Every structure is written in C-alpha cells, then in structure tokens.
Amino acid sequence: MFVERNPHMQKKAEQLVLKFSCADQPGIVAAVAGLFSLQGFNIRESSQFEDIYTSRFFMRTVLESTEGKKDLADIESAFKPIAERYAMDWELCDAMYKPRILIAVSQWGHCLNNLLNSWKRGSLAVDIVGVVSNHEEMRSLVDWYGLPYHYLPIENAKKSEQEAKILSIVEKDKIDLLVLARYMQILSDTVCEKLAARAINIHHSFLPGFKGAKPYHQAYERGVKLIGATAHYVTTELDEGPIIEQAVERVSHAHTPEQLVEFGRDIEAVVLQRAVRWHAEHRVLLNGQKTVVFTP
C-alpha cells in the first residue's frame, strides 16, 4: 500500500525519506539500495528492524540526490515495482517538507505552549497552521504566536456538529496531523477513522492506571513512586492506540498532589513534543497495535 502525499508537498526534492514494512525475506535491502543508486541517490541514514514474532521487516532510509532535485512522481514510479514485488506498505516523502499541524486544546496550556515555543524558535520542523478549542482560555496565548484560534464550543450537546467543523478545518487547511494537546474531549469513531494515524494524543500514565477526575490526586492517595505520560495515535479504543513515546519520573511520599500535577504536566509536554517530532520526521511505523520508532 502506498501512502499518498499531501498536495502541499513540493513536486521535486533533493532529500527523501523512504519508510516501509513488509514480510521479511532475502534481498529487500539490496533491492532498495540498488534502485536508488541507479536513480542517483546516496544513502545518508538507514535504520532497520525485524519483528521476529511476526517475521515483518521495517526500514527507514534518508536519501540524498547527487544530481540536484528530482521529480517525486518519477522516483515513486521507479520504486513501485520493488514495492509490489515485496508487498510493501510504503511512503516516500520530501525530507524538507514540514507537515501541516492543527492543535486541539481545552483549558490546560502546558503542552500547547511547549509545541508553539518549539515551533517558533525553529527546533520543531512542522508548520503549525492553527489551534482549535472548545474553550476561550488559550486564545491570548495563540494570538501572541500569531496563529488562527478556532473557538468551537459544544453547544446544546451537539458534539457531532462541532466535530464536523474540526474536520472542515482539517480538509480546508490540508492538515497532515491533528495534535490533541490536552484536549479534554473524546473523539467520535467517525473522526478517529478519518484521521487514522494522523492524530496524536497525550495522557497521564500511571501504574496502576487512574481514571476519572484528578488522577494525580488518586496517585497521591495510593502512594505511587513513578508518574508518567504516554503519547499515542488516536483510535476508536479510548487511550489504547499505538504508543509512540512514554516517560516516567520518580516521586516520593514527600511530594504533594500539587507537586505531582506539576511534574506530570512537565512530562506530558516533553513526551508529546517528542511524538510530534518523530512523526514529522517519518520515524514512526505502525506494527499492528504497536509502533516501530527509529529514534535519532
């Protein structure tokens, strides 16, 4: 299966990222390297992994043309016979293309601010094109960054109408990725399916897992020694999507619930930013209900 490019992506590119998965078998790496050598590309970086339990092979390769910019459609056409021979799920992208990001947020701005700050200073190679929210609290922050703020409240419990507006923005602005930066709404199955592998969520993750209101206070009552956060792709199963990144921090009996909240928010911001970065750099490949992440 070939993943279509966003039409905003340039038609010509000098550096490419190829990522694919397929059943493991002899000759895959040689075939890929040989084809791109004939097309005038050097391999700058390459990562591989075999899932020995499913016999599935995963690969991410960064390629650089020795002959200037190349037409992406021509390179794709040249690669298709190899992709078909090995029945690959594959994607070929311009390495310099910055994915178009829409951020959804509710009333907590720690993850949003971290993403916006990283984007503004140029350390996060994405193109954030707007923020949607069911509350007004984050408007002043988003205005300061000079981005559109789409206030989309859920009126009269008509959630489907509000979600239709979000999907309209996604389509109109050619969004590559929806980032739920502490957006405290559960997306419908319809939205999850339309944005499969194109929406990332962040949530607290404890052992044991505390659900419902005030999870950090619940953690305090149970005397946990580790708190953490998980970033994952959004699926129809609530908080059960393929995990991209996780982190934990050790805490002790001396920490108050308020301190746990602050520690947790810091971890959430870092973990979400990593997940967005790795997705934008085409480092994440789906492996059933899991992911293969070729971290730098």
DOPAGU-185030 format. One record per residue (C-alpha): chain; residue in three letters; x, y, z. Coordinates in nm, 4 decimals. Each point is the difference from the previous one (the first is absolute). Example, Ala and Ser with C-alpha at 12.3 -4.5 7.8 and 13.67 -1.06 7.14 Angstrom:
BEGIN
+-------+------+----------+----------+----------+
| kette | rest |        X |        Y |        Z |
+-------+------+----------+----------+----------+
|     A |  ALA |   1.2300 |  -0.4500 |   0.7800 |
|     A |  SER |   0.1370 |   0.3440 |  -0.0660 |
+-------+------+----------+----------+----------+
END
This chain:
BEGIN
+-------+------+----------+----------+----------+
| kette | rest |        X |        Y |        Z |
+-------+------+----------+----------+----------+
|     A |  MET |   0.0000 |   0.0000 |   0.0000 |
|     A |  PHE |   0.1327 |   0.3420 |  -0.0980 |
|     A |  VAL |  -0.0720 |   0.3018 |   0.2214 |
|     A |  GLU |  -0.1036 |   0.3057 |  -0.2019 |
|     A |  ARG |   0.1884 |   0.3250 |   0.0539 |
|     A |  ASN |  -0.1585 |   0.3237 |   0.1176 |
|     A |  PRO |  -0.0549 |   0.2160 |  -0.3133 |
|     A |  HIS |   0.1834 |   0.2853 |   0.1764 |
|     A |  MET |   0.3221 |  -0.2001 |  -0.0278 |
|     A |  GLN |   0.2418 |   0.1142 |  -0.2698 |
|     A |  LYS |   0.0055 |  -0.2066 |  -0.3199 |
|     A |  LYS |   0.3799 |  -0.0076 |  -0.0045 |
|     A |  ALA |   0.2385 |  -0.0853 |   0.2821 |
|     A |  GLU |   0.3709 |  -0.0452 |   0.0602 |
|     A |  GLN |  -0.0272 |  -0.1958 |   0.3262 |
|     A |  LEU |  -0.2543 |  -0.2776 |   0.0497 |
|     A |  VAL |  -0.1172 |  -0.2181 |   0.2846 |
|     A |  LEU |  -0.1149 |  -0.3490 |  -0.0904 |
|     A |  LYS |  -0.1729 |  -0.2107 |   0.2619 |
|     A |  PHE |  -0.1641 |  -0.3364 |  -0.0517 |
|     A |  SER |  -0.0931 |  -0.3320 |   0.1544 |
|     A |  CYS |  -0.0510 |  -0.3394 |  -0.1601 |
|     A |  ALA |   0.0378 |  -0.3708 |   0.0655 |
|     A |  ASP |   0.3643 |  -0.0750 |   0.0742 |
|     A |  GLN |   0.1809 |  -0.1748 |  -0.2845 |
|     A |  PRO |   0.3434 |   0.0004 |  -0.1651 |
|     A |  GLY |   0.1060 |   0.2791 |  -0.2331 |
|     A |  ILE |  -0.2131 |   0.2909 |   0.1264 |
|     A |  VAL |   0.2821 |   0.2327 |   0.1050 |
|     A |  ALA |   0.2065 |  -0.0780 |  -0.3097 |
|     A |  ALA |  -0.2958 |   0.0687 |  -0.2284 |
|     A |  VAL |  -0.0760 |   0.3341 |   0.1645 |
|     A |  ALA |   0.3638 |   0.1128 |   0.0063 |
|     A |  GLY |   0.0561 |  -0.1061 |  -0.3602 |
|     A |  LEU |  -0.3056 |   0.1819 |  -0.1297 |
|     A |  PHE |   0.0864 |   0.3289 |   0.1661 |
|     A |  SER |   0.3621 |  -0.0267 |  -0.1077 |
|     A |  LEU |  -0.1196 |  -0.0234 |  -0.3604 |
|     A |  GLN |  -0.2243 |   0.3020 |   0.0616 |
|     A |  GLY |   0.2994 |   0.2079 |   0.1121 |
|     A |  PHE |  -0.0471 |  -0.0073 |   0.3780 |
|     A |  ASN |   0.2413 |  -0.0568 |   0.2867 |
|     A |  ILE |  -0.1209 |  -0.1518 |   0.3268 |
|     A |  ARG |   0.0615 |   0.2475 |   0.2837 |
|     A |  GLU |  -0.1698 |  -0.1966 |   0.2763 |
|     A |  SER |  -0.1656 |  -0.3389 |   0.0261 |
|     A |  SER |  -0.1750 |  -0.1863 |   0.2815 |
|     A |  GLN |  -0.1429 |  -0.3518 |  -0.0098 |
|     A |  PHE |  -0.1925 |  -0.2303 |   0.2309 |
|     A |  GLU |  -0.1420 |  -0.3497 |  -0.0252 |
|     A |  ASP |  -0.2905 |  -0.1001 |   0.2225 |
|     A |  ILE |   0.1021 |  -0.3601 |   0.0617 |
|     A |  TYR |  -0.3455 |  -0.0882 |   0.1323 |
|     A |  THR |  -0.1844 |   0.1065 |  -0.3156 |
|     A |  SER |   0.2894 |  -0.0317 |  -0.2507 |
|     A |  ARG |  -0.0654 |   0.3571 |  -0.1131 |
|     A |  PHE |   0.2797 |   0.2281 |  -0.1164 |
|     A |  PHE |   0.0082 |   0.3780 |   0.0574 |
|     A |  MET |   0.2322 |   0.2535 |  -0.1568 |
|     A |  ARG |   0.0504 |   0.3773 |  -0.0068 |
|     A |  THR |   0.2564 |   0.1493 |  -0.2375 |
|     A |  VAL |   0.1082 |   0.3587 |  -0.0625 |
|     A |  LEU |   0.1172 |   0.0539 |  -0.3579 |
|     A |  GLU |   0.1815 |   0.2916 |  -0.1622 |
|     A |  SER |   0.0137 |   0.0647 |  -0.3723 |
|     A |  THR |   0.3409 |   0.0492 |  -0.1590 |
|     A |  GLU |  -0.1652 |   0.1607 |  -0.3028 |
|     A |  GLY |  -0.2054 |   0.2828 |   0.1481 |
|     A |  LYS |  -0.3733 |  -0.0066 |   0.0572 |
|     A |  LYS |  -0.1939 |  -0.2970 |  -0.1326 |
|     A |  ASP |  -0.3643 |  -0.0347 |  -0.0946 |
|     A |  LEU |  -0.1752 |  -0.1893 |   0.2809 |
|     A |  ALA |  -0.2544 |  -0.1564 |  -0.2324 |
|     A |  ASP |   0.2788 |  -0.1422 |  -0.2169 |
|     A |  ILE |   0.1799 |  -0.1468 |   0.3025 |
|     A |  GLU |  -0.3245 |  -0.1534 |   0.1255 |
|     A |  SER |  -0.0657 |  -0.1559 |  -0.3387 |
|     A |  ALA |   0.3492 |  -0.1474 |  -0.0063 |
|     A |  PHE |  -0.0429 |  -0.1437 |   0.3498 |
|     A |  LYS |  -0.3478 |  -0.1497 |  -0.0472 |
|     A |  PRO |   0.1169 |  -0.3265 |  -0.1622 |
|     A |  ILE |   0.2194 |  -0.0736 |   0.3029 |
|     A |  ALA |  -0.2799 |   0.0995 |   0.2391 |
|     A |  GLU |  -0.2392 |  -0.2324 |  -0.1807 |
|     A |  ARG |   0.2521 |  -0.2842 |  -0.0154 |
|     A |  TYR |   0.0345 |   0.0024 |   0.3793 |
|     A |  ALA |  -0.3609 |   0.1075 |   0.0756 |
|     A |  MET |   0.1161 |   0.3054 |   0.1914 |
|     A |  ASP |  -0.1963 |   0.2531 |   0.1989 |
|     A |  TRP |   0.2076 |   0.3010 |  -0.0967 |
|     A |  GLU |   0.0339 |   0.3758 |  -0.0057 |
|     A |  LEU |   0.2492 |   0.2238 |  -0.1797 |
|     A |  CYS |   0.0242 |   0.3601 |   0.1187 |
|     A |  ASP |   0.1949 |   0.3187 |  -0.0539 |
|     A |  ALA |   0.2302 |   0.0127 |   0.3044 |
|     A |  MET |  -0.0244 |   0.3803 |   0.0060 |
|     A |  TYR |  -0.3802 |   0.0122 |   0.0018 |
|     A |  LYS |  -0.1483 |   0.1275 |   0.3265 |
|     A |  PRO |  -0.3275 |  -0.1772 |   0.0839 |
|     A |  ARG |  -0.2985 |   0.2266 |   0.0505 |
|     A |  ILE |  -0.1181 |  -0.0251 |   0.3610 |
|     A |  LEU |  -0.3303 |   0.0896 |   0.1649 |
|     A |  ILE |   0.0032 |   0.0007 |   0.3812 |
|     A |  ALA |  -0.3088 |  -0.0644 |   0.2134 |
|     A |  VAL |  -0.0016 |   0.1198 |   0.3614 |
|     A |  SER |  -0.2470 |   0.0588 |   0.2812 |
|     A |  GLN |   0.0970 |   0.1937 |   0.3149 |
|     A |  TRP |   0.3515 |  -0.1195 |   0.0852 |
|     A |  GLY |   0.2710 |   0.1628 |  -0.2104 |
|     A |  HIS |   0.3241 |  -0.1696 |   0.1057 |
|     A |  CYS |   0.0208 |  -0.2350 |  -0.2994 |
|     A |  LEU |  -0.1276 |   0.2668 |  -0.2394 |
|     A |  ASN |   0.2539 |   0.2571 |   0.1172 |
|     A |  ASN |   0.2880 |  -0.2458 |  -0.0292 |
|     A |  LEU |  -0.0950 |  -0.0876 |  -0.3574 |
|     A |  LEU |  -0.0499 |   0.3624 |  -0.1006 |
|     A |  ASN |   0.3278 |   0.1095 |   0.1584 |
|     A |  SER |   0.1959 |  -0.2796 |  -0.1669 |
|     A |  TRP |  -0.1614 |   0.0816 |  -0.3345 |
|     A |  LYS |   0.0650 |   0.3745 |   0.0365 |
|     A |  ARG |   0.3685 |  -0.0414 |   0.0785 |
|     A |  GLY |   0.0410 |  -0.2416 |  -0.2905 |
|     A |  SER |   0.0902 |  -0.3133 |   0.1955 |
|     A |  LEU |  -0.3186 |  -0.1834 |  -0.1013 |
|     A |  ALA |  -0.0104 |  -0.0437 |  -0.3769 |
|     A |  VAL |  -0.3745 |   0.0260 |  -0.0525 |
|     A |  ASP |  -0.2378 |   0.2623 |  -0.1333 |
|     A |  ILE |  -0.2577 |   0.0753 |   0.2704 |
|     A |  VAL |  -0.2911 |   0.1590 |  -0.1846 |
|     A |  GLY |  -0.2551 |   0.0445 |   0.2772 |
|     A |  VAL |  -0.1488 |  -0.0987 |   0.3343 |
|     A |  VAL |  -0.3523 |  -0.1224 |   0.0725 |
|     A |  SER |  -0.1589 |   0.0035 |   0.3432 |
|     A |  ASN |  -0.3312 |  -0.0516 |   0.1734 |
|     A |  HIS |   0.0981 |   0.2763 |   0.2462 |
|     A |  GLU |   0.1280 |   0.3580 |  -0.0254 |
|     A |  GLU |   0.2782 |  -0.0240 |   0.2598 |
|     A |  MET |   0.2850 |  -0.0578 |  -0.2463 |
|     A |  ARG |  -0.0939 |   0.2746 |  -0.2469 |
|     A |  SER |   0.2423 |   0.2636 |   0.1341 |
|     A |  LEU |   0.2923 |  -0.2449 |  -0.0128 |
|     A |  VAL |  -0.0802 |  -0.1033 |  -0.3571 |
|     A |  ASP |  -0.0532 |   0.3623 |  -0.1062 |
|     A |  TRP |   0.3464 |   0.0839 |   0.1353 |
|     A |  TYR |   0.1448 |  -0.2595 |  -0.2373 |
|     A |  GLY |  -0.1976 |   0.1513 |  -0.2881 |
|     A |  LEU |  -0.2026 |  -0.3100 |  -0.0810 |
|     A |  PRO |  -0.3726 |  -0.0429 |  -0.0754 |
|     A |  TYR |  -0.2030 |  -0.1034 |   0.3049 |
|     A |  HIS |  -0.3126 |  -0.1952 |  -0.0851 |
|     A |  TYR |  -0.2399 |   0.0132 |   0.2951 |
|     A |  LEU |  -0.2330 |  -0.2951 |  -0.0480 |
|     A |  PRO |  -0.2188 |  -0.0534 |   0.3083 |
|     A |  ILE |  -0.2241 |  -0.3027 |   0.0289 |
|     A |  GLU |  -0.3398 |   0.1671 |   0.0020 |
|     A |  ASN |  -0.3173 |  -0.1742 |   0.1151 |
|     A |  ALA |   0.1925 |  -0.3275 |   0.0244 |
|     A |  LYS |   0.0334 |  -0.0062 |  -0.3813 |
|     A |  LYS |   0.3466 |  -0.1458 |  -0.0081 |
|     A |  SER |  -0.0339 |  -0.1351 |  -0.3533 |
|     A |  GLU |  -0.0496 |   0.3529 |  -0.1359 |
|     A |  GLN |   0.3093 |   0.1233 |   0.1834 |
|     A |  GLU |   0.2074 |  -0.2891 |  -0.1313 |
|     A |  ALA |  -0.1228 |   0.0651 |  -0.3524 |
|     A |  LYS |   0.1466 |   0.3508 |   0.0304 |
|     A |  ILE |   0.3335 |  -0.1446 |   0.1103 |
|     A |  LEU |   0.0045 |  -0.2366 |  -0.2974 |
|     A |  SER |  -0.0862 |   0.2916 |  -0.2273 |
|     A |  ILE |   0.3082 |   0.1868 |   0.1242 |
|     A |  VAL |   0.2117 |  -0.3133 |  -0.0479 |
|     A |  GLU |  -0.1149 |  -0.0261 |  -0.3615 |
|     A |  LYS |   0.0106 |   0.3709 |  -0.0828 |
|     A |  ASP |   0.3483 |   0.0541 |   0.1447 |
|     A |  LYS |   0.1385 |  -0.3310 |  -0.1361 |
|     A |  ILE |   0.0969 |  -0.1160 |   0.3482 |
|     A |  ASP |   0.2468 |  -0.2890 |   0.0245 |
|     A |  LEU |  -0.0307 |  -0.0551 |   0.3752 |
|     A |  LEU |  -0.2475 |   0.0882 |   0.2761 |
|     A |  VAL |   0.1708 |   0.0304 |   0.3389 |
|     A |  LEU |  -0.2160 |  -0.0325 |   0.3110 |
|     A |  ALA |   0.1953 |   0.2127 |   0.2474 |
|     A |  ARG |  -0.2128 |  -0.0768 |   0.3065 |
|     A |  TYR |  -0.3225 |   0.0292 |  -0.1960 |
|     A |  MET |  -0.2483 |  -0.1292 |   0.2542 |
|     A |  GLN |  -0.2518 |  -0.1464 |  -0.2404 |
|     A |  ILE |  -0.0348 |  -0.3552 |  -0.1273 |
|     A |  LEU |   0.0022 |  -0.0059 |  -0.3786 |
|     A |  SER |  -0.2793 |  -0.1911 |  -0.1704 |
|     A |  ASP |   0.0677 |  -0.3180 |  -0.1938 |
|     A |  THR |  -0.0661 |   0.1952 |  -0.3201 |
|     A |  VAL |   0.2800 |   0.2492 |   0.0699 |
|     A |  CYS |   0.2373 |  -0.2716 |   0.1206 |
|     A |  GLU |  -0.0499 |  -0.1971 |  -0.3199 |
|     A |  LYS |   0.0382 |   0.3036 |  -0.2274 |
|     A |  LEU |   0.3235 |   0.0976 |   0.1751 |
|     A |  ALA |   0.1466 |  -0.3478 |   0.0445 |
|     A |  ALA |   0.3767 |   0.0334 |   0.0619 |
|     A |  ARG |  -0.0446 |   0.3777 |  -0.0391 |
|     A |  ALA |  -0.0973 |   0.0927 |   0.3572 |
|     A |  ILE |   0.2189 |  -0.0166 |   0.3112 |
|     A |  ASN |  -0.1210 |   0.0220 |   0.3597 |
|     A |  ILE |   0.1769 |   0.0472 |   0.3337 |
|     A |  HIS |  -0.1195 |  -0.1296 |   0.3352 |
|     A |  HIS |   0.1350 |  -0.0830 |   0.3437 |
|     A |  SER |   0.1095 |  -0.3579 |   0.0488 |
|     A |  PHE |   0.0392 |  -0.1453 |   0.3456 |
|     A |  LEU |   0.0495 |  -0.3462 |   0.1405 |
|     A |  PRO |  -0.2664 |  -0.0682 |   0.1014 |
|     A |  GLY |  -0.2012 |   0.2053 |  -0.2487 |
|     A |  PHE |  -0.2298 |   0.2550 |   0.1575 |
|     A |  LYS |  -0.3074 |   0.0985 |  -0.1968 |
|     A |  GLY |  -0.2532 |   0.2738 |   0.0555 |
|     A |  ALA |   0.0447 |   0.3311 |   0.1788 |
|     A |  LYS |   0.3263 |   0.1121 |   0.1636 |
|     A |  PRO |   0.2276 |  -0.2913 |  -0.0955 |
|     A |  TYR |   0.2990 |   0.1614 |   0.1724 |
|     A |  HIS |  -0.1932 |   0.0250 |   0.3246 |
|     A |  GLN |  -0.0979 |  -0.3660 |  -0.0350 |
|     A |  ALA |   0.3670 |  -0.0813 |  -0.0523 |
|     A |  TYR |   0.0892 |   0.1905 |   0.3148 |
|     A |  GLU |  -0.2585 |  -0.1915 |   0.2008 |
|     A |  ARG |   0.1494 |  -0.3301 |  -0.1211 |
|     A |  GLY |   0.3571 |   0.1103 |   0.0698 |
|     A |  VAL |   0.1364 |  -0.0576 |  -0.3483 |
|     A |  LYS |   0.3741 |   0.0181 |  -0.0537 |
|     A |  LEU |  -0.0082 |   0.0644 |  -0.3768 |
|     A |  ILE |  -0.2101 |   0.2396 |  -0.2015 |
|     A |  GLY |   0.0080 |   0.0342 |  -0.3756 |
|     A |  ALA |  -0.1616 |   0.0795 |  -0.3318 |
|     A |  THR |  -0.0772 |  -0.1797 |  -0.3261 |
|     A |  ALA |  -0.0349 |   0.1363 |  -0.3541 |
|     A |  HIS |  -0.1845 |  -0.2229 |  -0.2441 |
|     A |  TYR |  -0.1945 |  -0.0010 |  -0.3232 |
|     A |  VAL |  -0.3717 |   0.0531 |   0.0450 |
|     A |  THR |  -0.2265 |  -0.2970 |  -0.0715 |
|     A |  THR |  -0.3601 |  -0.0897 |   0.0712 |
|     A |  GLU |   0.1199 |  -0.1767 |   0.3156 |
|     A |  LEU |   0.0406 |   0.2738 |   0.2608 |
|     A |  ASP |   0.3669 |   0.0492 |   0.0945 |
|     A |  GLU |   0.0872 |  -0.3376 |  -0.1524 |
|     A |  GLY |   0.1624 |   0.1150 |  -0.3250 |
|     A |  PRO |   0.3537 |  -0.0952 |  -0.1096 |
|     A |  ILE |   0.2487 |   0.1569 |   0.2415 |
|     A |  ILE |   0.2608 |   0.2357 |  -0.1436 |
|     A |  GLU |   0.1804 |   0.1218 |   0.3127 |
|     A |  GLN |  -0.0132 |  -0.0288 |   0.3781 |
|     A |  ALA |   0.1954 |   0.1429 |   0.2927 |
|     A |  VAL |  -0.0103 |  -0.0319 |   0.3777 |
|     A |  GLU |   0.1432 |   0.1867 |   0.2986 |
|     A |  ARG |   0.0614 |  -0.1322 |   0.3491 |
|     A |  VAL |  -0.1893 |   0.1675 |   0.2824 |
|     A |  SER |  -0.0212 |  -0.0637 |   0.3705 |
|     A |  HIS |  -0.2282 |   0.0140 |   0.3012 |
|     A |  ALA |   0.1164 |   0.3565 |   0.0619 |
|     A |  HIS |  -0.1554 |   0.1425 |  -0.3167 |
|     A |  THR |  -0.3411 |   0.1633 |   0.0234 |
|     A |  PRO |  -0.2824 |  -0.0562 |  -0.2526 |
|     A |  GLU |   0.0678 |   0.3482 |  -0.1371 |
|     A |  GLN |   0.3648 |  -0.0878 |  -0.0587 |
|     A |  LEU |  -0.1007 |  -0.3197 |  -0.1767 |
|     A |  VAL |  -0.2233 |   0.2046 |  -0.2296 |
|     A |  GLU |   0.2928 |   0.2273 |  -0.0909 |
|     A |  PHE |   0.2373 |  -0.2922 |  -0.0551 |
|     A |  GLY |  -0.2628 |  -0.1706 |  -0.2136 |
|     A |  ARG |  -0.0602 |   0.3039 |  -0.2163 |
|     A |  ASP |   0.3719 |   0.0379 |  -0.0682 |
|     A |  ILE |   0.0246 |  -0.3643 |  -0.1062 |
|     A |  GLU |  -0.3114 |   0.0262 |  -0.2189 |
|     A |  ALA |   0.1418 |   0.2998 |  -0.1862 |
|     A |  VAL |   0.3327 |  -0.1717 |  -0.0706 |
|     A |  VAL |  -0.1518 |  -0.3319 |  -0.1045 |
|     A |  LEU |  -0.2533 |   0.1592 |  -0.2352 |
|     A |  GLN |   0.2666 |   0.2138 |  -0.1666 |
|     A |  ARG |   0.2186 |  -0.3058 |  -0.0609 |
|     A |  ALA |  -0.2900 |  -0.1907 |  -0.1520 |
|     A |  VAL |  -0.0871 |   0.2876 |  -0.2334 |
|     A |  ARG |   0.3656 |   0.0442 |  -0.0972 |
|     A |  TRP |   0.0516 |  -0.3689 |  -0.0789 |
|     A |  HIS |  -0.3233 |  -0.0167 |  -0.1985 |
|     A |  ALA |   0.1006 |   0.3116 |  -0.1969 |
|     A |  GLU |   0.3405 |  -0.1520 |  -0.0748 |
|     A |  HIS |  -0.1648 |  -0.3219 |  -0.1262 |
|     A |  ARG |   0.1599 |  -0.2071 |   0.2748 |
|     A |  VAL |  -0.3176 |  -0.1828 |   0.1059 |
|     A |  LEU |  -0.1277 |  -0.3139 |  -0.1744 |
|     A |  LEU |  -0.3122 |  -0.1858 |   0.1042 |
|     A |  ASN |   0.0407 |  -0.3625 |   0.1024 |
|     A |  GLY |  -0.3527 |  -0.1192 |   0.0663 |
|     A |  GLN |  -0.1026 |   0.1422 |   0.3385 |
|     A |  LYS |   0.3584 |   0.1107 |   0.0624 |
|     A |  THR |   0.2549 |   0.2284 |  -0.1639 |
|     A |  VAL |   0.3572 |  -0.0239 |  -0.1154 |
|     A |  VAL |   0.1708 |   0.3334 |   0.0776 |
|     A |  PHE |   0.3443 |   0.0626 |  -0.1494 |
|     A |  THR |   0.1137 |   0.2658 |   0.2465 |
|     A |  PRO |   0.2953 |   0.2237 |  -0.0903 |
+-------+------+----------+----------+----------+
END
